[in-house]
Amino acid sequence: MSAEAMPLAGSARLRDEFDALRPALLAHCYRMTGSYQDAEDVVQETYLRAARGVGAFEGRSSLKTWLYRIATNTCLTELKHHSRRMLPAGLGAPSGDPDVREFGAGALAWLEPLPDAVLGDPGEVVVRRESVRLALIAALQHLPARQRAAFLLREVLSWSAAEIAETLDVSVPAVKSLLQRARQRLDELDLDAAPPDQEVERALLDRYVAAFEAQDTAAIRTVIHDDFSLEAVPHPVWFKGVSVCLPFLERYAFRADKGIRLRPTRANGQPAAGSYRPDDAGVLRAEGLWVFTVTGDRLSRAVKFPGPALVTAAGLPASLA
């Protein structure tokens, strides 16, 4: 009996392999689902399914491949019950009126960010962060679930067509068809260009944070593109262009949020910032996470996601002194 085929007594070997793979499995499940919370749930379910089935593991593949196979199929099951996740920009054209306010959008499922802090060892983050950039995750939402799985297993994990076919329970020609259609669809979408150096990103973020906290729109103007866009989940209305975004910040973000603070971090392999708003007692409490896109030498997009849990997952405190 081979080492791979030997029973995993007490699931110790399974637990060790799972623990080592957990950040990478989380990134994979996030790419599939577009949701950090769903990805966490799927990863946990993956371990439970593996623990239940470990006695039947026959060693025809590596334990790593087996776990990815379980995770992928768990994601596919999850995606049967959810429509694709959206960002405000995916709902229609931007508003040209900074005074337009619309809250909520029915039962829409919203895309979520993935804090870099959950991706594991910093050396591994460098490898993984390009495959979780916000524009790519949003684009993947346009693919049917099986196309999405085939594309990610091939392009991110470098699996063979035969391995993908076994995972998806389809033929090799079917896998090639799935890949062809997925690539054609993604080619039609406008994905971000290669990201700039992280030092450039951090310098721009620091300048934006300082300008935002000073409520200085003139300083913000120096670090954003003319077509800079602002989005805030779960608001379906979004803005594009300095002539709309800057007045919106002046009239609403600054006026309503005196004392707001931003703390730099990273999410989706991009510059990000935790947002802190003062409560009734004046304590600054985490409220959400901004994720920024840098194009060239300026910021081109800012998307705010609600929830203090995202801020703490990004390695920041729940409140500021």
C-alpha positions as CSV (number, residue, x, y, z in Angstrom):
1,M,0.0,0.0,0.0
2,S,1.4,3.4,-1.0
3,A,1.9,6.2,1.5
4,E,-0.9,8.1,-0.2
5,A,-3.3,5.2,0.1
6,M,-2.6,4.6,3.8
7,P,-5.4,5.5,6.2
8,L,-4.9,8.8,7.8
9,A,-5.1,7.7,11.5
10,G,-6.9,10.2,13.6
11,S,-7.1,12.6,10.6
12,A,-3.8,14.0,11.8
13,R,-2.2,14.1,8.3
14,L,-5.4,15.6,6.9
15,R,-5.5,18.3,9.5
16,D,-1.8,19.2,8.9
17,E,-2.4,19.4,5.1
18,F,-5.6,21.3,5.5
19,D,-4.0,23.8,7.9
20,A,-1.1,24.4,5.5
21,L,-3.5,24.8,2.5
22,R,-6.2,26.8,4.3
23,P,-5.1,30.3,3.1
24,A,-4.8,29.1,-0.5
25,L,-8.1,27.2,-0.3
26,L,-9.8,30.3,1.1
27,A,-8.4,32.3,-1.9
28,H,-9.7,29.7,-4.3
29,C,-13.2,29.6,-2.8
30,Y,-13.3,33.4,-2.7
31,R,-12.5,33.5,-6.5
32,M,-15.3,31.1,-7.0
33,T,-17.9,32.7,-4.8
34,G,-17.0,36.4,-4.7
35,S,-17.7,36.5,-1.0
36,Y,-15.2,36.4,1.9
37,Q,-17.9,35.1,4.3
38,D,-19.1,32.4,1.9
39,A,-15.5,31.4,1.2
40,E,-14.9,30.9,4.9
41,D,-18.0,28.8,5.2
42,V,-17.1,26.7,2.1
43,V,-13.5,26.1,3.4
44,Q,-14.9,24.9,6.7
45,E,-17.4,22.6,4.9
46,T,-14.5,21.3,2.8
47,Y,-12.7,20.1,5.9
48,L,-15.8,18.5,7.3
49,R,-16.5,16.6,4.0
50,A,-12.8,15.6,3.8
51,A,-12.9,14.3,7.4
52,R,-16.0,12.3,6.7
53,G,-14.6,10.8,3.5
54,V,-10.9,10.4,4.5
55,G,-11.4,6.6,5.0
56,A,-12.3,6.2,1.4
57,F,-9.4,8.3,0.1
58,E,-7.5,6.0,-2.3
59,G,-4.5,8.1,-3.1
60,R,-5.2,8.3,-6.8
61,S,-4.2,12.0,-6.5
62,S,-2.3,14.0,-4.0
63,L,-4.1,15.0,-0.8
64,K,-3.8,18.6,-1.9
65,T,-5.5,17.9,-5.2
66,W,-8.2,16.0,-3.4
67,L,-8.9,18.9,-1.0
68,Y,-9.1,21.3,-3.9
69,R,-11.5,19.0,-5.7
70,I,-13.8,18.9,-2.6
71,A,-13.6,22.7,-2.2
72,T,-14.4,23.3,-5.9
73,N,-17.5,21.0,-5.8
74,T,-18.6,22.5,-2.5
75,C,-18.4,25.9,-4.2
76,L,-20.4,24.7,-7.2
77,T,-23.1,23.4,-4.8
78,E,-23.1,26.8,-3.0
79,L,-23.4,28.7,-6.3
80,K,-26.6,26.8,-7.2
81,H,-28.4,28.8,-4.5
82,H,-27.0,32.3,-5.2
83,S,-27.1,34.7,-8.1
84,R,-23.9,36.3,-9.2
85,R,-22.5,39.0,-6.9
86,M,-22.5,42.6,-8.0
87,L,-20.8,45.9,-7.5
88,P,-22.7,49.1,-8.0
89,A,-20.9,49.8,-11.3
90,G,-22.3,46.5,-12.6
91,L,-25.9,47.8,-12.2
92,G,-25.8,50.5,-14.8
93,A,-24.5,53.9,-15.7
94,P,-23.1,56.3,-13.0
95,S,-25.1,59.2,-11.7
96,G,-24.2,62.7,-12.8
97,D,-25.9,64.2,-9.8
98,P,-23.9,64.1,-6.5
99,D,-27.1,64.8,-4.5
100,V,-28.8,61.6,-5.6
101,R,-29.1,59.2,-2.7
102,E,-30.6,55.7,-3.0
103,F,-30.2,53.0,-0.3
104,G,-30.3,49.3,-0.8
105,A,-31.1,47.4,-4.0
106,G,-33.6,44.7,-3.1
107,A,-32.2,41.3,-2.6
108,L,-29.1,41.7,-4.6
109,A,-26.0,39.7,-3.6
110,W,-23.1,42.0,-3.3
111,L,-19.4,41.3,-4.1
112,E,-17.2,41.3,-1.0
113,P,-13.5,42.2,-0.5
114,L,-10.8,39.8,0.6
115,P,-8.4,41.2,3.1
116,D,-4.8,40.4,2.3
117,A,-4.2,39.5,6.0
118,V,-6.2,36.3,5.6
119,L,-4.0,35.0,2.7
120,G,-1.3,33.6,4.9
121,D,2.4,34.2,4.8
122,P,3.5,37.5,3.2
123,G,5.6,35.6,0.7
124,E,2.6,33.6,-0.4
125,V,0.4,36.7,-0.6
126,V,2.6,38.1,-3.3
127,V,1.8,35.0,-5.4
128,R,-1.9,35.0,-4.7
129,R,-2.8,38.7,-4.7
130,E,-2.9,39.1,-8.4
131,S,-5.6,36.4,-8.8
132,V,-7.9,38.1,-6.3
133,R,-7.9,41.7,-7.6
134,L,-11.3,43.2,-7.4
135,A,-11.8,43.7,-11.2
136,L,-11.0,40.1,-11.9
137,I,-13.3,38.8,-9.2
138,A,-16.1,41.0,-10.6
139,A,-15.4,39.8,-14.1
140,L,-15.5,36.1,-12.9
141,Q,-19.1,36.8,-11.8
142,H,-20.1,37.0,-15.5
143,L,-19.1,33.4,-16.0
144,P,-21.4,30.4,-15.3
145,A,-20.2,28.4,-12.3
146,R,-18.6,25.5,-14.3
147,Q,-16.8,27.9,-16.6
148,R,-15.6,29.8,-13.6
149,A,-14.3,26.6,-12.0
150,A,-12.6,25.4,-15.1
151,F,-10.9,28.7,-15.8
152,L,-9.6,29.0,-12.2
153,L,-8.4,25.5,-12.0
154,R,-6.5,25.9,-15.3
155,E,-5.3,29.5,-15.2
156,V,-4.6,29.9,-11.5
157,L,-3.8,26.4,-10.3
158,S,-2.4,25.1,-13.6
159,W,-4.4,21.9,-13.6
160,S,-4.5,19.7,-16.6
161,A,-7.7,19.3,-18.6
162,A,-7.9,15.7,-17.4
163,E,-7.7,16.8,-13.7
164,I,-10.4,19.4,-14.3
165,A,-12.5,16.9,-16.1
166,E,-12.4,14.5,-13.2
167,T,-13.2,17.3,-10.7
168,L,-16.2,18.5,-12.7
169,D,-17.3,15.0,-13.8
170,V,-17.2,16.0,-17.5
171,S,-15.2,14.9,-20.5
172,V,-11.9,16.5,-21.5
173,P,-13.5,18.0,-24.7
174,A,-16.1,19.5,-22.5
175,V,-13.4,21.1,-20.3
176,K,-11.8,22.6,-23.4
177,S,-15.1,24.0,-24.5
178,L,-15.7,25.5,-21.0
179,L,-12.2,27.1,-21.1
180,Q,-12.7,28.5,-24.5
181,R,-16.0,30.2,-23.6
182,A,-14.7,31.5,-20.3
183,R,-11.7,33.1,-22.0
184,Q,-13.8,34.6,-24.7
185,R,-16.1,36.2,-22.2
186,L,-13.3,37.6,-20.0
187,D,-11.6,39.0,-23.1
188,E,-14.8,41.0,-23.7
189,L,-14.6,42.6,-20.3
190,D,-12.4,45.6,-19.4
191,L,-10.0,44.3,-16.8
192,D,-7.5,46.4,-15.0
193,A,-4.0,46.6,-16.5
194,A,-1.0,45.2,-14.5
195,P,-0.9,46.8,-11.1
196,P,1.9,49.3,-10.2
197,D,4.5,48.8,-7.6
198,Q,3.3,48.5,-4.1
199,E,5.4,51.4,-3.0
200,V,3.6,53.6,-5.5
201,E,0.3,52.3,-4.3
202,R,1.1,53.0,-0.7
203,A,2.3,56.5,-1.4
204,L,-0.9,57.3,-3.2
205,L,-3.0,55.8,-0.5
206,D,-1.1,57.8,2.2
207,R,-1.7,61.0,0.3
208,Y,-5.4,60.2,-0.2
209,V,-5.9,59.3,3.5
210,A,-4.2,62.5,4.7
211,A,-6.3,64.6,2.2
212,F,-9.5,62.8,3.2
213,E,-9.0,63.3,6.9
214,A,-8.2,66.9,6.3
215,Q,-11.3,67.2,4.2
216,D,-9.2,68.7,1.5
217,T,-10.7,68.1,-1.9
218,A,-8.0,70.0,-3.7
219,A,-5.4,67.6,-2.3
220,I,-7.6,64.6,-3.2
221,R,-7.8,66.0,-6.7
222,T,-4.0,65.6,-7.1
223,V,-4.0,61.9,-6.5
224,I,-7.1,60.8,-8.5
225,H,-7.8,60.4,-12.2
226,D,-10.3,62.7,-14.0
227,D,-12.6,59.7,-14.4
228,F,-12.2,58.5,-10.8
229,S,-15.2,56.5,-9.5
230,L,-16.8,56.2,-6.1
231,E,-19.0,53.2,-5.1
232,A,-20.4,52.1,-1.8
233,V,-22.0,48.8,-1.2
234,P,-25.0,48.4,-0.8
235,H,-26.0,51.6,-2.6
236,P,-26.9,51.1,-6.2
237,V,-26.1,54.7,-7.2
238,W,-22.4,55.3,-8.0
239,F,-20.4,58.3,-9.3
240,K,-17.7,58.7,-11.9
241,G,-15.6,61.8,-12.7
242,V,-14.1,64.5,-10.5
243,S,-16.9,66.9,-11.2
244,V,-19.3,64.5,-9.4
245,C,-17.1,62.7,-6.9
246,L,-15.5,65.7,-5.3
247,P,-18.8,67.5,-4.7
248,F,-20.2,64.3,-3.2
249,L,-17.3,64.1,-0.8
250,E,-17.7,67.7,0.2
251,R,-21.5,67.6,0.7
252,Y,-21.9,64.3,2.4
253,A,-18.7,62.4,3.4
254,F,-17.0,65.4,4.9
255,R,-20.0,67.2,6.3
256,A,-21.6,64.2,7.8
257,D,-18.5,62.4,9.0
258,K,-16.5,65.0,10.9
259,G,-13.7,63.2,12.7
260,I,-13.7,60.1,10.4
261,R,-10.4,58.4,10.2
262,L,-8.9,56.0,7.7
263,R,-6.2,53.4,8.5
264,P,-4.1,51.9,5.6
265,T,-4.2,48.2,4.9
266,R,-4.5,45.9,1.9
267,A,-7.3,43.9,0.4
268,N,-7.7,42.0,-2.9
269,G,-4.0,42.6,-3.5
270,Q,-4.7,46.4,-3.6
271,P,-4.4,49.4,-1.4
272,A,-7.2,49.6,1.1
273,A,-8.2,51.5,4.2
274,G,-10.3,50.7,7.3
275,S,-12.9,53.4,8.0
276,Y,-13.6,54.6,11.5
277,R,-16.6,56.7,12.5
278,P,-17.2,58.3,15.9
279,D,-20.1,56.9,17.9
280,D,-22.3,58.9,20.3
281,A,-19.5,58.8,22.9
282,G,-16.9,60.0,20.5
283,V,-15.2,56.6,20.2
284,L,-14.0,55.8,16.7
285,R,-15.5,52.5,15.7
286,A,-14.6,50.4,12.6
287,E,-17.5,50.7,10.1
288,G,-16.2,49.4,6.8
289,L,-13.3,48.8,4.3
290,W,-12.3,50.9,1.3
291,V,-10.6,49.2,-1.5
292,F,-8.7,51.4,-4.0
293,T,-7.6,50.7,-7.6
294,V,-4.4,52.4,-8.9
295,T,-4.0,52.9,-12.6
296,G,-0.7,54.4,-13.7
297,D,0.3,57.0,-11.1
298,R,-3.1,57.9,-9.7
299,L,-6.1,56.3,-8.0
300,S,-8.9,55.4,-10.4
301,R,-11.5,53.8,-8.2
302,A,-12.7,53.5,-4.6
303,V,-15.2,51.0,-3.4
304,K,-16.5,51.0,0.2
305,F,-17.7,47.8,1.8
306,P,-19.7,47.8,5.0
307,G,-18.9,45.9,8.2
308,P,-16.4,46.1,11.1
309,A,-15.6,42.4,10.7
310,L,-13.9,43.3,7.4
311,V,-11.7,45.9,9.1
312,T,-10.6,43.5,11.8
313,A,-10.0,40.7,9.3
314,A,-7.7,43.1,7.5
315,G,-5.6,43.2,10.7
316,L,-6.8,46.5,12.0
317,P,-8.3,47.2,15.4
318,A,-12.1,47.4,16.0
319,S,-11.7,50.9,17.5
320,L,-9.2,53.7,17.8
321,A,-8.1,55.4,20.9
